[in-house]
């Protein structure tokens, strides 16, 4: 039986072009139907709160202690003069300025931090780091200042900088980020989340139940995912996972004024560009600062800004030295100090806030603003951050909680603080004029502040 030749239809170049265009148009139509169609991404409904704040944005970066970024900031509780620490090699090391914009990563798991804490002496950072690699002890006591962080220092000078804000526990990223959304870490002490996840109630459950809009921006990778997705009941709920979105969506949502009432922004990741963005060593902090400022500037340029508060903080100290022993308010912490800058039209201007706070204070502020009950005892006893704000007429009193103020002894709960009377809101100053006026900060050891020269800043 002879074979039958089958002739394939020939497609002309013009016909192929038409086919490609048709497929492209169809894909665009499908994309519009599912992602841009009516009702797909409507402007969020905003539920009025007890303050004029309608939106709270939490931008949490990675792995820098307070002294590492603001240890020489004017008016803050910074690096003591002439301090020395054991270097792990029978000598000593002193805090010093970092002449650059990145460092190697430092040991910063829970065991490392507990050892560095040294029963409240806060003196073994260099010894712990040096044990992991020659030269890391010296890195651990290094600090940046306004020469590298001009934008952050300008934000701190023009809004509120908190110098008693602590990571929630001695430990790495994920446990501390869990505290920021749940008021606990479920006894997790490392970034190794159990295969089945770790379940607990979160601020997102409370917001969802009350009809208060929220969203969590963060990226997935082969080895990590946005923190809410480690919580099984959230990962299994399509209505909640729909609010955990890629970080790439953030700027479009800002541009279209579609940020919800509560926004968490999580820039962490493992690739070099993500390390730069999050500022996790060895990421370049100047790149991370620029990315942060692009987000802050976009929000401030939007109609949303007039009723928004931005909380810029860092999840944990990353193994860097900080001189303030953290109060031990329960069996888990606090951990070491990390920076917090509160930005809002209602934030006190040029103010250094000494009230004791930790990541659960984020929850307490959200709860205070929308009348939510505390998720945990840690949150119930946390400061609500109202000390950082001046609302019209100064009439708002603390709605709940004790509020930790000033220094604290382990296990103690000091009396609640009172709101400081409203401060005048001066015009914002440029970063360069601020640095000229205050200097970039002294070397640890008591040198006078000076303005940076062109050689310093070039």
N, C-alpha and C positions, 0 to 999 in steps of 0.2 A: 504494500500500500504506500503510495507516494506521499511525501510530506506536503502539507498545505502551507503555503507562505502566508503569514499574517502581516498585513501592512499597518504600521502604526501611523496614526494621523499626524501630519506635520503641523507644527504651530509656528506661524510667522513671527518675526521679532515684534511686529506691531501687536499681534494677538497676545504674545507673552506679556508685553507691557500692560495691555488692558487687563489681563488676568491678575497681574501683580497689584495693580492699582485697585482692582475690585476687592481683592483679599485684604489689602490695607484699609480700605474704607470700611469693610465689614468689621475688622478688628477694632477700629476706632469707634465704630458704632456700639460694639459690645462693651468696650471700655467705658464709653459714656453712659451706657445703660446701667452698668453695675457700680460705677464709681463717681459719676457726675450727674446722674439722673435726678429727677425731682425727689426730694426726701432722702437722698443717699447721704449727703453731708450737710445738713441744714445748720445755720447758725445756732449755737447752743442756747438753751434756755438758762438764764441766770437766776438763781434763787437768792433773794435778798438775805443779807446776814445781819449780825448785830453791830457791825462797823460799816463804814463806807466802802470797805474792800469788797469787790465783786469777783475778783480773780486772784488766786494765789498760785504762783509759779515756783516750783522747787527745782533748781538746777544744781545737781550734785556731781562734782568732779572727783578726782581721785588722788589720794596718797600724798598729802602735804600737811605737815604740822603748822600750827599757828606761828611758832617762832621761825619756821623755815620761810614763811612768806611775809609775815608782819612783825617779826621780832625786833625791828628797829623803827616801827611806825610811830610817829609822834603821838604821845598821849596814851598809848596802849601799854599793857603790862608785858614788856618785852624782855629780851635776853639780859640777864644781870651782868653788870660790869665785872670783868676779871674772873669769870667763872671758868673752872677747869673740870674735866671729867677723865676718869681712867681710860686709857686708850687700848687696853687689852694686851699691851706688850710691855708692862712694867713702867709705862710713862703716862703722860697726860696729854690731853688735846683740848683746845679751846674753840668756841664758835668763831667762824670766819666767813667773810663774804665769798660767795661762789662767783667766780669770774667766767660766767657762761650761762647757758639757758637749758642745760640738761645735766643729769647725773646718772650713774648706774642705779639700777634697782637695788633696794636694801632689803634685808630680811624683815618681814613684818607680819608673821603669823602670830597666833595667840601666845605661844610659848616665848617667842622673841619679845613681844611687848610686855608680858608679865616679868620677864627677866630684866628688861630695861627699866620698868617701873620700880623694881627693887624695894618693895614694901614702902613706897611713897617717897623714896629718895630721888627718883628720876635721874639716876646718875650712870646707868650702864648701857646707854645707847651705843656709844662708841665700842665698848667691849663686845657687845652682842654682834654688831655689824662687822667688826674686825675678824671675829671668829668665822665669818662666812667668806671672807676674802680680804687679802692684803690691801690696805688703803681705804676700805669701806668705812672704817671707824672715823677717819677724817671727813669723809663725805657726809656721814650722818649728822655732824654738827655744823654743816655749812648752812648758810642762809642767803636768800635773795633779798633784794630791796627794790626801791622805785626805779632803779636803772633798768632792771629787766621787766618789772611789773608796773609800769607807769599807769596803765589803764586801771588795774585793780586798785592801786594806791589812790588814784583819783576818785574812783567809786567810793572807797572807804572814807576819803576826805569830804565827800559831798553828801553822803548818806550815813548809815549807821554801821559801824564795825563792832562786832561782839568779840570781846577778848576773854570771855569765860564760857565759850561754847565748846563742848567736848564731844568727841565721838562717843557712841553709846556704850561700847564695851571695848576692852583690850582684845583686839582681833582684827581680821582682814575685812575685805569689801562686803561680801554678801551678808554676813551677820549684821553688820552695821547698817546696810541698806534695808534689811528687814525691819530693824528698829524704826527706821524712818517711815515705814508704811504700816507697821503692825504693833509697835511698842514693845516688841520682844524679838528674839531670834529663835525661839523654840528649842533652846539648848544647843543650837548649832554653833560650833566654835571655829569652823574653817570654811573655805569656799567649796568644799566637797559636799554638795547637796546629795542626800540619799536618792537612790534611783527613783523611788516613788514620790519624791518631793517632800515637802514639809508643810503641813497644813496649820493654818491659824486664821483668825479673823483679822481683817485689814480695814484701813480707812476707806478703801474702795468699796467694800461691802456696805459700810455705813452710808457712803454717798449714794451708791446705787439704790439702796432701800429708801432713801429720802428723795430720790429724783433730782439729786444734785450732780451735774455733769462733771466728768473727770476723764483724763486720758494719760497714758504713760507712753512716752516716746523712748524707744531703745531698740538696739539691733540684736539679731540672733546670729550665732555663728555655730561652727561645728562643736565647740566646747562650752558655750555659754548662751544664755538667753536673758531677756528682760526679767528682772527679779519677780514680778507678779506671776510669771508662768511657772515658777518653781512651786507655787501653791496649788495643790491639786484641784480644789474646788473652783478656783479661778480658771485654771487651764481647761477644765471640763465644761465651762459655761460660755457658750457662744456670745451671749450678750456682753460678757465681761472681756473675753479675749478680743472682741471687736474694738475695745478701747485701748488695747496694747498695740501700738502701731510703730512702723519703722521711723527712725530718726530723720530719714530723708523727707518725711511729710511735714516736719515741723515748720520750716520757713514758709511753705505755702499756706499752712493754717494761720500763721501769724499775719501774712499778707492779706488774707481774706477775713481777718478778725474773727476766726473761728476757734480760738482757744476756749476750752471749757472753764467751769468755775475753779477746778483744781487740776493743775498740770504738773506732772513729774517729767523731768528731762534727764535721761541717763546716757551720757556719751561714752561709756566704757566700751572696751573691745580689746582684741589681742593683736591686731595687725598694726604695723608701725604708724600708719596714718591715724588709727584710732587711739593709739597711745599718745600721739601728739595732741589730738583733740581733747582727750580726757586729762592730760597732764600727768598720767601715770609714768614714772620713770621707767625706761630712759627717754620718754617722750619729751619733746621740746616745749617748754612752758610758754614761750613766746607765741608759738602756733596755737596752743590751747587757749591762751588769753585772747588772741585775735578771734578765734571761733566763738568764744563766750561773748565777746563784745559785739559780734555780728548779731547774735540772738538778742542781747540786751538792747542794742540800738534799734533793732526792728520792732521790738515791743514798745519802746519809748516813742517811736515814730508813728505808732498806730493809735486809732481812737480808743483802744482798750486801756492804754496807759493810765488814764485819769482815775481809774478805780482798781488798779492792779498793784500787787506786792510781789516782788521777785526776791526769793531767798537763794543766794548763791553760797554754796558751802562745798566741803570736801568730805568724802565718806570716812576716811581714816588717815592717820598721820604718816603711814608709809615707811616707818622705821626712822624718821627724822626726829632729832632732839626737840623736846619742848620742856621748859623748866618748871611748869606748874603741875604739881602732883594732882591728879584727878580725884575729886571727892568720890568716896565709895558709898553710894546711896543704897545699893543692894548687893546681892552676891555676884552680880555681873559687871558692875561698873559704877562710875563712868570709865571711859578710856581717855586717851590724851586729847589735848586741845586741837581743834582744827579751825580754820577761819570760817566766819559767817559774815556776809555783807547783806544787809536788808535795804532794798531799794524800792521806793514807792513815793508818789506825791505826798503820802502821809508819813513817810519815815523821817525821823529826826535828822537834821542836817548837820554834818560835821560832828557827829556824836560817837563816842566810844562807850559802848554799853558793857557794864561790868556784871550784869546779872548772870547767874549760873544757868546754863542751858545745855541740852544735848539734842540728838536727833528727834527724840520724842517731843521736843518743844514744837517741832513742825506740826505734828499731829495735834498738839494742844492748841496751837493757833487756829488750825482748821476747825477743830471742835468748838472752840470759843466763838468763832465767827458764825458758825452755822448751828450751834446748839446741839452738838453731838455728845454722847456720853463717852468717858474714857474707855479705851480698849483694854488697858492694863493698869496696875498700880503705878508702874513707872510713869506712864503718861499722866495719870491723875495727879502725881506729885511734881510734875515738870512745870517749868515756867511756860507761860503762854505767849511770850515774846512781845507782849503789849508795851513793855518798857522801851521798845525800839520805835514806837509810833507816837505821833501827835495828831490826834483827830480834831476836826473843827470844834472850837470852844473848849477843848480839853475835857469834855464831859464824860467820856467813856471810863468806867471803872472796871476793874478786873471782874470777869464774870464767874470765874471758877478757879480752883486750884490754889496751891500754896505759893508756888513760885520760889525758886532757890535764888538767893541774892548774895552777892559777894562770895567770900570763901566759905567752905563748909568742912567740917570734920567728918571722917568716915562714919556713914550711917546716920548722920544728923540731917534734919530738915529745918533750915533757918526760917524765920518768919517771912511772910510774904512781903514783897517789895511794893512800893507805891509808885504810881505813874509820876514821872517828872513833868513839870508844867511845860506847855508847848514852847518850842524854840522857834526863833525866827528862821526863815528859810532863805539863806543867801543865794545869790545866783551861783550856778555851778561854775567851778573853776577848771580851766584846762589842766591836763596832767602836767605839762611842762612848767606852768606857773606855780603849781603846787610844789613841785620838786625844787624849783628855784627858791621858794619861800622857806622850805623846811629842810632841804638837803635830802640826800638819798639814804641817810642813816649812818650811824657810826659803826666802826668795827667793834665787835665785842671787846671790852677792855677799857671803855670809858672815853674814847676819842670824841671830839666835838663833831656835831653834825655839820656837813658842808653841802653846798650845792654841787651837783655833778658837773664835771667839765665836759667839753665836747669829746675829749678822749674817752671819758667814761661811757658816754651815751652813744657815741658814733656807731 
